[in-house]
Amino acid sequence: MTATTATRPADVSRKSGAITVDVEDGVAVITMDLPNEPVNKLNQAVKDDFIELIRRLDGDASIQAAVLISGKPDTFIAGADIEEFLQVRSSDDAERLSLDGQSLLDRLEQLRTPVVAAIHGACLGGGLETAMACAWRIGTDHPKTVLALPEVMLGLIPGAGGTQRLPRLVGLRNALDMILTGRNVRAKKALQMGLLDEMVHPSILRDVAVKRARQLGRGEKKPSVGRKQLTLADLALEKNPAGRAIVFRQAREKVRKQTHGHYPAPPAAIDAVAAGYSLGREGGLGEEARLFGQMAVTPQSRELIFLFFATTSLRKDSGVSGPAPPARDVHRLAVLGTGFMGAGIAAVSAMQGIAVRFKDVDHTRVAKGLKSVYDVLVERLRKRQITRTQLDDQMALVGGSVDYSGFRNVDVTIEAVFEDLALKHRVLREAEAELPARALYASNTSSIPISRIAEASKRPERVLGMHFFSPVHKMPLLEIIVTPITAPEATVTAVALGKRLGKHVIVVNDGPGFYTTRILAAYMNEAGRLLDEGAAVEAIDKALLEFGFPVGPITLLDEVGIDVGGKIAGVLADAFGERFASSESMQRVIAAGRTGRKGGSGFYTYGKDGKKGGVDQSVYEFLPTGTARADVHPEEIHDRTVLAMVNEAVRCLEEGVLRSPRDGDVGAVFGLGFPPFRGGPFRYVDTESAEMVIRRLEQLNSRFAPRFVPAGLLLELAERRRRFYPLDGKPV
């Protein structure tokens, strides 16, 4: 057995306390474990400690090689400490941050002692840039081991050499895909690409890493050069300026199409990668730092970083004020209704190892629901997100019936039946007779007040709303609706379940349309009014795409279902009066029997495969102005639809439907597609100023009273010269 000596030099860990070193027969095992943090982050103190560590490794002749490994259970290094970006005041400040990071990783790469990165868990951003500067990379075959450069999600570009090292390891096409999408790459794919050199079971990661380090230190192995998956054609392209030009041009065209020019970071990332090929490594690093500096001070980055903090703080929110009771564990879930929403809820639950019991009125519907769950899981298999064995295991968790057998031991029941109060009452009474008294009962309603649904319950304190968004397996938001008598334990259990399902969870107070449906209806209703006045379908959709929404409101109405939109409008008009009265255009199209994509006819045409075509010109025959179309300026379309939504969001906060502006912004962005680079309705008010928003609302209200009367809270903010958020950009 080899003799082992362990040291913990004071000069290494005096700043962050994150780094310890054990020397084993000439191999320094460097363990990073940032104190009092759930994940490892690269803050300035940690970087200072790395500098001291590198000096020691360079100067200690007894150390031949090193291993960098994490002491965290599920994270290698999660990237830079985003808190430090709040201190950046200029592009020069940010450029210096980038240059410092590049210098540190250059020193790591050039160490006389080769370093092996032993990666288990998330290896993201600066963490992956650190790993790429190592001589060898080993990852575990665990599902939580993912590698990514997600900087574009924060409006930034990789700034510590990532735009230069990644293409040389995995090839130009693979690198651009990773950098421009920010998507996670699992270990198996990373191994195929050349981003990892080996993949092992977590139990032997440390031992294998030490062995490889020793081999590298003795010269028995050469440092990695990556590029395992590249074909001869790809390799030829790398050396061909004309071929590379085509790849860069295609990437720029794709980015323009996807972002509509709203996000400057992806084009900047392409420029940085291209500079590495045209100017060489040093020139590429210089351009990376310069562009990183520019991106760090853009308004888009400021709002995307705000959303990062907002969603991070939500993960710590129990859903109740004050001390929270413990959440109940959820092992078994029942879903009432096997339609599109019910099947989606069942699928995401099975993905998390929760046993699901389906119920519907006949076996055909149950079978259709099971097939929908299977289709969702097969899509994950096709994308290599799960294995065939995992698919089979998850599918085995889902069963269905036409009665309430198996409901005696469920922890939570989620009702996902049609939006009809009488039907929801009947289903609740039937289910409650079979459920254990401790069970939570949640409705997936999108508009009916939960207190009205709970009227049929013997245990109304255990009834709440869990409003999922379609498609459930893709949409990241869950809106939980509580009544004045909802038990705190029920709330925290629902919130914990939502987080387990991978959702951003906001808790709102009960009311017609809650929060998301209510502000969406205000937005959609104004689009309908524009149709009444003769605006063209395509003009309305195009204007809101240009504003930054992922789809236009008329396209969205077709997707949701025109009939569903009409039913929701009726509920809200009954509650709020003329402000939510449905447009004449919507009423006429509904009366004509057009329901949207699901029915094959709406405002747009649909092929036999359901694929959307162009505007169905025949729909204009049903509209008040007929085929005559008016030329409405895009700015007016923006103002009327967006300000209707923003004003309604502020009303929801004013009335206590929302608990905080943070919840309102997260709900609008992740549930409704409000442009992320604008931060959300409340961030939008802060950016534009309450005074300016009021001025625009009053101008509109002079033409369309009373739909645009400014919310009282807006007037109060303007009078007191206050904002929804502090100037540092962090939600409170």
C-alpha positions in Angstrom: 0.0 0.0 0.0 1.3 3.5 -0.9 2.1 5.8 2.0 -0.2 8.8 2.2 0.3 12.2 3.9 -2.4 14.7 4.5 -1.9 18.4 4.7 -4.1 21.5 5.0 -1.8 24.4 4.4 -2.9 27.6 6.1 -1.8 29.7 3.1 -4.4 28.0 0.8 -7.7 28.3 2.7 -7.2 31.5 4.7 -9.6 33.5 2.5 -12.7 31.5 1.5 -12.2 28.3 3.5 -13.3 26.4 0.4 -10.1 24.6 -0.6 -8.4 21.7 1.2 -5.5 19.7 -0.1 -4.5 16.0 0.6 -1.2 14.9 -0.9 -1.2 11.1 -1.8 2.1 9.8 -3.0 2.8 12.8 -5.1 -0.8 13.6 -6.2 -2.5 16.6 -4.6 -6.2 16.0 -4.2 -7.8 19.4 -4.1 -11.3 19.4 -2.6 -13.5 22.4 -3.1 -16.3 22.8 -0.6 -17.5 26.4 -0.1 -18.6 26.8 3.5 -22.2 27.7 4.2 -23.3 27.4 0.6 -25.3 24.6 -1.1 -23.1 24.7 -4.2 -19.5 25.7 -5.1 -19.2 29.2 -6.6 -16.3 31.1 -7.9 -16.3 34.3 -5.9 -13.2 36.6 -5.5 -12.1 34.9 -2.3 -12.2 31.5 -3.9 -10.2 32.8 -6.9 -7.6 34.3 -4.6 -7.3 30.9 -2.9 -6.8 29.3 -6.3 -4.0 31.7 -7.1 -2.2 30.7 -3.8 -2.9 27.0 -4.6 -1.3 27.4 -8.1 1.8 29.0 -6.6 2.1 26.1 -4.2 1.6 23.4 -6.9 4.2 25.1 -9.1 6.7 25.4 -6.3 6.4 22.1 -4.5 8.6 19.6 -6.3 7.1 16.7 -4.3 3.8 17.2 -6.1 3.8 15.6 -9.5 0.1 16.0 -10.4 -3.3 17.1 -9.0 -7.0 16.2 -8.9 -9.7 18.9 -8.5 -12.8 17.4 -6.9 -15.9 18.8 -5.2 -17.0 18.2 -1.6 -20.6 19.0 -2.5 -23.0 16.1 -3.0 -24.4 17.2 -6.4 -22.3 20.0 -7.7 -18.7 20.3 -9.1 -18.7 24.1 -9.6 -21.9 25.9 -10.4 -20.1 28.9 -12.0 -19.3 32.5 -11.0 -21.0 34.1 -7.9 -23.7 36.2 -9.6 -23.8 38.4 -6.5 -20.5 39.9 -7.6 -22.0 41.1 -10.9 -24.1 43.5 -8.9 -20.9 45.4 -8.1 -20.1 45.9 -11.8 -20.5 49.6 -12.6 -19.0 49.8 -16.1 -17.9 47.7 -19.1 -14.3 48.3 -18.0 -15.0 46.7 -14.6 -16.5 43.7 -16.3 -13.8 43.4 -18.8 -11.2 43.3 -16.0 -13.2 40.5 -14.3 -13.0 38.5 -17.6 -9.2 39.2 -18.0 -8.6 38.1 -14.4 -10.5 34.9 -14.9 -8.7 34.2 -18.2 -5.3 34.8 -16.5 -6.1 32.4 -13.6 -7.2 29.6 -15.9 -4.2 30.1 -18.2 -2.0 29.6 -15.2 -4.0 26.5 -14.3 -3.6 25.1 -17.8 0.1 25.8 -17.9 1.0 24.3 -14.5 3.9 22.0 -14.5 1.7 19.6 -12.5 -1.1 18.4 -14.7 -4.6 18.7 -13.1 -7.4 16.2 -13.5 -11.0 17.5 -13.1 -13.1 14.9 -11.3 -16.6 16.0 -12.1 -19.7 14.9 -10.2 -22.9 17.0 -10.4 -23.4 20.3 -12.1 -20.4 21.7 -13.9 -21.6 25.0 -15.2 -20.2 28.3 -16.6 -17.0 29.2 -14.9 -17.0 25.6 -13.5 -16.8 24.1 -17.0 -14.3 26.8 -18.0 -12.1 25.6 -15.1 -12.5 22.0 -16.1 -11.6 22.7 -19.7 -8.3 24.3 -18.5 -7.4 21.0 -16.8 -5.3 18.4 -18.5 -7.9 15.6 -18.1 -11.7 15.5 -17.4 -13.5 12.6 -15.8 -17.3 12.7 -15.2 -19.7 10.4 -13.4 -22.5 8.6 -15.1 -25.0 10.0 -12.6 -28.1 11.9 -14.0 -27.1 15.0 -12.0 -23.8 15.3 -13.8 -24.3 17.9 -16.5 -22.0 20.3 -18.2 -23.0 23.6 -19.7 -22.0 27.2 -20.5 -25.3 28.9 -19.6 -24.0 32.5 -19.7 -26.4 33.6 -22.5 -29.3 32.8 -20.1 -28.0 35.8 -18.1 -27.4 38.0 -21.1 -23.6 37.3 -20.9 -21.0 35.3 -22.8 -18.4 32.9 -21.4 -15.7 35.2 -20.0 -12.9 33.0 -18.7 -11.7 31.5 -22.0 -14.8 29.4 -22.7 -15.4 30.8 -26.2 -11.8 29.8 -27.1 -11.3 26.4 -25.3 -14.6 24.8 -26.1 -14.4 24.8 -29.9 -10.9 23.3 -29.7 -12.2 20.5 -27.5 -15.6 19.6 -29.2 -15.4 21.3 -32.6 -17.0 24.5 -33.9 -20.6 23.2 -34.4 -20.9 21.6 -31.0 -19.3 24.6 -29.3 -21.7 27.1 -30.9 -24.7 24.9 -30.0 -23.6 24.7 -26.3 -22.7 28.4 -26.1 -25.8 29.8 -27.9 -28.4 27.6 -26.2 -26.8 27.2 -22.7 -28.3 23.7 -22.7 -27.1 21.0 -20.3 -25.0 18.2 -21.8 -25.1 14.9 -19.9 -22.0 12.9 -19.2 -22.5 10.3 -21.9 -22.9 13.0 -24.6 -20.0 15.0 -23.2 -17.8 11.9 -23.5 -18.8 11.4 -27.1 -18.1 15.0 -27.9 -14.7 15.0 -26.3 -15.7 17.3 -23.5 -15.0 14.4 -21.1 -12.2 12.0 -21.4 -13.7 9.3 -19.2 -17.0 8.4 -17.6 -17.1 6.4 -14.4 -19.5 5.4 -11.5 -19.5 8.0 -8.7 -18.1 5.4 -6.2 -14.8 5.2 -8.1 -14.5 8.8 -9.3 -11.8 9.8 -6.8 -9.7 6.7 -7.2 -9.7 6.8 -11.0 -8.9 10.5 -11.0 -5.9 10.0 -8.7 -4.7 7.1 -10.9 -5.0 9.3 -14.1 -3.3 12.2 -12.4 -0.4 10.0 -11.5 -0.1 8.6 -15.0 -0.1 12.2 -16.4 2.5 13.3 -13.9 4.8 10.4 -14.9 4.3 11.1 -18.6 2.5 7.7 -19.1 -0.5 9.6 -20.5 -0.7 12.8 -22.6 -3.1 15.6 -21.8 -6.5 15.5 -23.4 -7.2 17.2 -26.8 -10.9 16.3 -26.9 -12.7 16.1 -30.3 -13.7 12.4 -30.1 -16.9 12.7 -32.1 -15.7 14.9 -35.0 -15.9 13.5 -38.5 -13.3 14.0 -41.1 -15.6 16.5 -42.7 -15.9 18.5 -39.4 -12.1 18.4 -39.0 -11.7 19.7 -42.5 -14.2 22.4 -41.9 -12.2 23.6 -38.8 -9.2 24.3 -41.0 -11.2 25.8 -43.9 -11.9 29.6 -43.6 -14.7 29.4 -46.2 -16.4 26.5 -44.4 -16.2 28.2 -41.0 -17.7 31.4 -42.6 -20.7 29.3 -43.6 -21.1 27.9 -40.1 -20.9 31.4 -38.5 -23.3 32.9 -41.1 -25.8 30.1 -40.4 -25.5 30.6 -36.7 -26.1 34.3 -37.0 -29.2 33.8 -39.1 -30.6 31.3 -36.7 -30.0 33.6 -33.7 -31.7 36.6 -35.6 -34.7 34.4 -36.3 -35.0 33.1 -32.7 -34.3 36.4 -30.8 -35.7 39.0 -33.2 -32.7 41.1 -32.3 -33.7 41.5 -28.6 -30.8 39.6 -27.1 -27.2 41.0 -27.9 -25.3 38.2 -26.1 -25.7 35.4 -28.7 -24.3 37.4 -31.6 -21.5 38.6 -29.3 -20.7 35.0 -28.4 -20.5 34.1 -32.1 -18.1 37.1 -32.6 -15.9 35.9 -29.8 -15.7 32.4 -31.1 -15.0 33.7 -34.6 -12.2 36.0 -33.3 -10.4 32.9 -32.0 -10.2 31.5 -35.5 -9.3 34.7 -37.2 -7.0 36.4 -34.6 -5.6 33.3 -32.8 -5.9 32.4 -29.2 -4.6 35.7 -27.7 -6.7 37.8 -30.0 -9.7 35.6 -29.3 -9.3 36.0 -25.5 -9.0 39.7 -25.9 -12.2 39.9 -27.9 -13.9 37.6 -25.5 -13.0 39.9 -22.5 -14.0 43.1 -24.5 -17.4 41.6 -25.5 -18.0 40.2 -22.0 -17.5 43.7 -20.6 -20.0 45.1 -23.1 -22.7 42.5 -22.4 -22.4 42.8 -18.6 -23.8 46.3 -18.6 -26.7 45.8 -21.1 -30.3 46.3 -19.9 -31.0 42.8 -21.1 -28.4 41.3 -18.8 -29.6 43.4 -15.9 -33.2 42.0 -16.3 -32.0 38.4 -16.9 -29.9 38.5 -13.8 -32.8 39.9 -11.8 -34.9 36.9 -12.9 -32.1 34.6 -11.8 -32.2 36.2 -8.3 -36.0 36.1 -8.3 -36.3 32.4 -9.1 -33.4 31.6 -6.7 -35.3 33.3 -3.9 -38.5 31.5 -4.8 -36.8 28.2 -4.3 -36.3 29.2 -0.6 -40.0 30.3 -0.2 -42.2 27.9 1.7 -45.4 29.7 0.4 -46.6 30.9 3.8 -45.6 33.9 5.9 -43.9 33.4 9.2 -42.9 30.0 10.5 -43.9 27.2 8.1 -45.1 23.8 9.2 -43.3 20.8 7.7 -44.5 19.7 4.3 -46.0 16.2 4.0 -44.1 13.7 1.9 -46.0 12.9 -1.3 -45.5 9.3 -2.4 -48.8 8.7 -4.2 -50.8 11.1 -6.4 -54.2 10.8 -8.0 -55.2 12.7 -11.2 -58.8 13.2 -12.1 -59.2 13.6 -15.8 -56.9 12.1 -18.4 -56.9 14.9 -21.0 -53.9 16.8 -22.2 -53.4 18.6 -18.8 -54.1 15.6 -16.6 -51.7 13.4 -18.7 -49.0 16.1 -18.4 -49.3 16.3 -14.6 -49.1 12.5 -14.4 -46.0 12.4 -16.6 -44.0 15.0 -14.7 -45.0 13.3 -11.4 -43.8 9.9 -12.7 -40.6 11.5 -13.7 -39.9 12.3 -10.1 -40.7 8.8 -8.8 -44.3 9.5 -7.6 -46.9 6.8 -8.2 -49.9 8.1 -10.1 -53.5 6.9 -10.2 -55.5 8.1 -13.2 -59.3 8.3 -13.2 -61.7 9.1 -16.0 -65.2 8.2 -17.0 -64.4 5.4 -19.5 -61.6 3.0 -20.4 -61.0 4.6 -23.7 -60.1 8.0 -22.1 -57.9 6.3 -19.5 -56.0 4.5 -22.3 -55.6 7.7 -24.2 -54.3 9.4 -21.1 -51.8 6.6 -20.5 -50.7 6.9 -24.2 -50.1 10.6 -23.7 -47.9 10.0 -20.7 -46.0 7.4 -22.7 -45.5 9.9 -25.5 -44.0 12.4 -23.2 -41.6 9.9 -21.8 -40.7 8.6 -25.3 -39.8 12.2 -26.2 -37.3 12.3 -23.3 -35.9 8.9 -24.4 -35.5 10.2 -28.0 -33.6 13.2 -26.6 -31.4 10.8 -24.5 -32.6 12.5 -21.3 -33.5 9.0 -19.9 -32.7 5.4 -20.7 -35.1 2.7 -21.8 -35.0 1.2 -18.3 -35.9 4.6 -16.8 -38.8 5.0 -19.2 -40.2 1.6 -18.3 -39.7 2.3 -14.6 -41.5 5.7 -14.8 -44.3 4.3 -16.9 -44.9 1.5 -14.4 -45.7 4.2 -11.8 -48.8 5.3 -13.7 -52.0 3.3 -13.5 -55.6 4.1 -14.5 -59.2 3.2 -13.7 -62.8 4.3 -14.2 -63.6 4.2 -10.5 -61.9 5.3 -7.3 -60.1 2.1 -6.5 -56.6 2.9 -5.2 -57.6 6.3 -3.9 -57.6 5.3 -0.2 -53.9 5.8 0.2 -53.1 8.8 -2.0 -51.4 11.9 -0.5 -52.6 14.5 -3.1 -55.4 14.5 -5.7 -55.3 16.9 -8.6 -58.5 17.5 -10.5 -58.1 18.4 -14.2 -61.6 18.3 -15.6 -63.4 20.8 -17.8 -63.9 24.3 -16.6 -67.5 23.9 -15.3 -68.3 24.6 -11.6 -71.1 22.0 -11.4 -68.8 19.3 -12.8 -66.0 20.2 -10.4 -68.4 20.1 -7.5 -69.6 16.6 -8.5 -66.1 15.3 -9.0 -64.9 16.7 -5.6 -67.7 15.1 -3.7 -67.2 11.8 -5.3 -63.4 11.8 -4.8 -63.6 13.1 -1.2 -65.7 10.2 -0.2 -62.9 7.9 -1.1 -59.9 9.9 -0.1 -58.1 9.7 3.3 -58.8 12.7 5.6 -55.2 13.8 5.4 -55.2 14.0 1.6 -54.7 17.3 -0.2 -57.2 18.2 -3.0 -56.1 20.6 -5.7 -57.9 21.9 -8.8 -56.1 22.7 -12.0 -58.7 25.3 -12.8 -57.5 28.4 -14.7 -60.2 30.8 -13.7 -62.9 29.5 -11.3 -62.3 30.8 -7.7 -61.1 28.1 -5.4 -63.4 29.2 -2.7 -66.3 28.4 -5.0 -65.0 25.0 -5.8 -64.3 24.3 -2.0 -68.0 25.0 -1.2 -68.6 21.3 -2.1 -65.9 20.0 0.3 -66.3 18.6 3.8 -62.6 19.7 4.3 -62.3 23.1 2.6 -59.1 23.9 4.5 -57.4 21.1 2.5 -58.6 22.4 -0.9 -56.5 24.7 -3.0 -55.6 25.4 -6.7 -52.6 24.0 -8.5 -52.7 25.8 -11.9 -50.2 24.1 -14.3 -49.4 25.5 -17.7 -49.6 23.7 -21.1 -47.6 21.7 -22.0 -47.0 20.7 -18.4 -43.7 18.9 -19.1 -42.2 22.0 -20.8 -43.8 25.0 -19.0 -41.8 25.9 -15.9 -44.4 27.7 -13.8 -46.9 26.4 -11.2 -49.4 28.9 -9.7 -50.8 27.7 -6.4 -54.0 29.4 -5.3 -55.0 29.6 -1.6 -58.2 30.7 0.1 -58.5 32.5 3.4 -59.1 29.1 5.1 -56.5 27.0 3.3 -54.4 25.2 6.0 -50.7 26.3 6.0 -49.7 22.6 5.9 -51.7 22.2 2.7 -49.9 25.2 1.2 -46.4 24.2 2.1 -47.1 20.6 0.9 -48.3 21.9 -2.5 -45.3 24.2 -2.8 -42.9 21.4 -2.0 -44.6 19.1 -4.5 -44.3 21.8 -7.2 -40.6 22.3 -6.6 -40.1 18.6 -6.7 -41.8 18.6 -10.1 -39.2 21.1 -11.2 -41.4 24.2 -11.3 -41.0 27.8 -10.3 -43.8 28.0 -7.8 -45.7 31.2 -6.9 -48.5 31.3 -4.3 -51.4 33.7 -4.9 -54.6 34.5 -3.1 -57.9 33.4 -4.4 -60.0 35.4 -6.8 -61.5 35.2 -10.3 -58.7 34.3 -12.8 -56.2 34.4 -9.9 -53.1 36.2 -11.3 -51.8 34.7 -14.5 -55.2 34.2 -16.2 -56.4 37.6 -15.1 -53.5 39.5 -16.6 -53.4 37.3 -19.7 -57.1 38.0 -20.3 -56.5 41.7 -20.1 -53.8 41.4 -22.8 -55.9 39.1 -25.0 -59.1 41.2 -24.7 -57.3 44.2 -25.9 -56.0 42.2 -28.9 -59.7 41.3 -29.5 -60.6 45.0 -29.4 -58.0 45.8 -32.0 -59.6 43.1 -34.2 -63.0 44.9 -33.7 -61.4 48.1 -35.0 -60.0 46.4 -38.1 -56.4 45.5 -37.2 -55.1 42.6 -39.2 -54.5 39.3 -37.4 -51.0 39.1 -38.6 -50.2 42.7 -37.7 -51.3 42.2 -34.1 -49.2 39.0 -33.8 -46.2 40.5 -35.5 -46.2 43.6 -33.3 -46.1 41.5 -30.1 -43.4 39.2 -31.5 -41.4 42.3 -32.1 -42.1 43.4 -28.5 -40.5 40.1 -27.4 -43.4 37.7 -26.7 -42.7 34.1 -28.0 -46.0 34.1 -29.9 -48.6 36.7 -30.7 -51.9 36.9 -28.8 -54.1 35.7 -31.7 -51.8 32.6 -32.3 -51.9 32.0 -28.5 -55.7 32.2 -28.5 -55.8 29.5 -31.2 -53.5 27.4 -29.2 -55.4 27.7 -25.9 -58.8 27.3 -27.6 -61.0 30.2 -28.6 -63.9 28.6 -26.8 -61.8 28.3 -23.6 -60.8 32.0 -23.9 -64.5 32.9 -24.3 -65.5 31.0 -21.1 -62.7 32.6 -19.1 -63.7 36.1 -20.4 -67.2 35.4 -19.2 -66.0 34.5 -15.7 -63.9 37.6 -15.5 -66.5 39.9 -17.0 -69.0 38.7 -14.3 -66.4 39.6 -11.6 -64.9 42.8 -13.0 -67.4 44.3 -15.4 -66.8 46.2 -18.6 -63.0 46.1 -18.2 -63.1 42.4 -19.1 -66.1 42.3 -21.4 -65.3 40.1 -24.4 -64.7 41.7 -27.7 -67.3 41.4 -30.5 -64.8 39.7 -32.7 -64.3 36.9 -30.1 -68.0 36.5 -29.6 -68.6 36.1 -33.4 -65.8 33.7 -34.0 -67.0 31.5 -31.0 -70.5 31.6 -32.4 -69.2 30.4 -35.8 -67.9 27.3 -34.0 -64.2 28.0 -34.5 -62.2 26.7 -31.5 -58.6 27.0 -32.8 -55.9 24.4 -33.4 -57.8 21.6 -31.6 -60.8 22.0 -33.9 -58.7 22.5 -37.0 -60.2 26.0 -37.6 -59.5 29.3 -35.9 -57.8 32.6 -36.9 -55.1 30.5 -38.7 -55.3 27.5 -41.0 -54.2 24.1 -39.9 -53.2 21.1 -41.9 -54.3 17.5 -41.3 -51.3 17.0 -39.1 -52.3 20.1 -37.0 -49.4 22.2 -38.4 -50.2 25.9 -38.4 -50.4 27.7 -41.7 -51.1 31.3 -42.5 -54.1 33.5 -41.5 -57.4 32.0 -42.5 -58.8 34.8 -44.6 -62.3 33.5 -44.2 -62.3 34.4 -40.5 -62.5 38.1 -41.5 -66.1 37.4 -42.7 -67.1 37.0 -39.1 -65.4 40.1 -37.7 -67.2 43.5 -37.3 -65.3 45.3 -40.0 -65.4 42.4 -42.4 -62.6 42.0 -44.8 -61.7 45.7 -44.6 -58.5 46.0 -42.5 -57.1 49.1 -40.8 -53.5 50.1 -40.6 -52.7 50.2 -36.9 -49.2 51.3 -35.9 -47.2 48.6 -34.0 -46.5 51.0 -31.2 -50.2 51.4 -30.5 -50.6 47.6 -30.5 -47.8 47.3 -28.0 -49.1 50.0 -25.7 -52.7 48.8 -25.6 -52.1 45.1 -25.1 -49.0 45.3 -22.9 -50.2 48.2 -20.7 -53.5 46.5 -20.2 -51.5 43.5 -18.8 -49.1 45.6 -16.7 -51.9 47.7 -15.2 -53.9 44.6 -14.3 -50.8 43.1 -12.7 -50.4 46.2 -10.5 -54.1 45.9 -9.5 -53.5 42.3 -8.5 -50.7 43.4 -6.2 -52.8 46.3 -4.9 -55.7 43.9 -4.1 -53.6 41.4 -2.3 -53.9 38.7 -5.0 -50.1 38.8 -5.4 -47.8 38.5 -2.4 -45.0 40.4 -4.0 -43.8 42.1 -7.3 -41.3 39.2 -7.5 -44.0 36.6 -7.8 -45.8 38.8 -10.4 -42.8 39.0 -12.6 -41.8 35.4 -12.3 -45.4 34.4 -13.1 -45.7 36.6 -16.1 -42.3 35.6 -17.6 -42.4 31.8 -16.9 -46.1 31.3 -17.3 -47.2 33.7 -20.0 -44.1 34.4 -22.0 -43.7 38.1 -21.0 -40.3 39.0 -22.5 -37.6 37.9 -20.1 -35.3 40.7 -21.2 -37.9 43.1 -19.9 -37.9 41.4 -16.5 -41.7 41.2 -16.1 -44.6 43.7 -15.6 -43.2 45.3 -12.4 -39.7 45.5 -13.7 -41.2 47.1 -16.8 -42.8 49.8 -14.7 -39.5 50.5 -12.9 -37.6 50.7 -16.1 -40.1 53.0 -17.9 -41.0 54.8 -14.6 -44.4 54.9 -13.0 -44.9 58.4 -14.2 -44.4 57.5 -17.8 -46.6 54.4 -17.6 -49.4 56.5 -16.0 -49.1 59.1 -18.7 -49.5 56.5 -21.4 -52.4 54.9 -19.6 -54.2 58.2 -19.3 -53.7 58.9 -23.0 -55.3 55.6 -23.8 -58.0 56.0 -21.3 -59.0 59.3 -22.9 -59.9 57.2 -25.9 -61.0 53.9 -24.4 -62.4 54.7 -20.9 -62.7 53.0 -18.5 -60.3 50.2 -19.6 -57.1 52.1 -19.0 -57.7 53.8 -15.7 -54.3 53.7 -13.9 -54.2 51.4 -10.9 -54.2 53.2 -7.6 -50.8 51.7 -6.6 -49.2 53.2 -9.7 -50.5 56.6 -8.8 -49.1 56.2 -5.2 -45.7 55.1 -6.5 -45.5 58.1 -8.8 -46.6 60.5 -6.1 -44.0 59.2 -3.7 -41.3 58.8 -6.4 -40.8 55.1 -5.4 -40.1 51.9 -7.3 -41.2 48.3 -6.9 -37.6 47.1 -6.5 -34.4 48.6 -5.0 -31.9 50.0 -7.5 -29.5 47.0 -7.0 -31.8 44.8 -9.0 -32.4 42.2 -6.4 -35.9 41.2 -5.5 -36.8 41.5 -1.9 
